[in-house]
């Protein structure tokens, strides 16, 4: 009987310790110590052909640059930027012709609500020696400065 009582006391003691640790973690999470928004990486990815070479998220706009790696000059005819909540940004900086290896900057406003931004990019383009329109999609996320 003494072995069984010792085993029960042992398990009860560890049960209380686990319960206290769990309550402490929940209290820290409730007060914002573990902010899930910090887990979102700061990144900009479009495609290898039209790559994102720099980006910045501020409280009022999202700025991103596109580098032309297509092997020829390209006309960028449309740029759409939308937040992960579906809100459309107003994008400026297009239409623009970008030389092979050249860069173009775009600004999106009116879609940032909070200290983090996560969204999708859609770019419509046409190589200047073609008549076919193409699209590429990408994503962007970052903390507002």
Secondary structure by P-SEA (a helix, b strand, c coil): caaaaaaaaaaaaaaaaaaaaaaaaaaaaaacccccccccccccccccccccccccccccbbbbbbbbcccbbbbbcbbbbbcccccccccccccccccccbbbbbbbccccccccccbbbbbbbbcccccbbbbbbbbbbbbcc
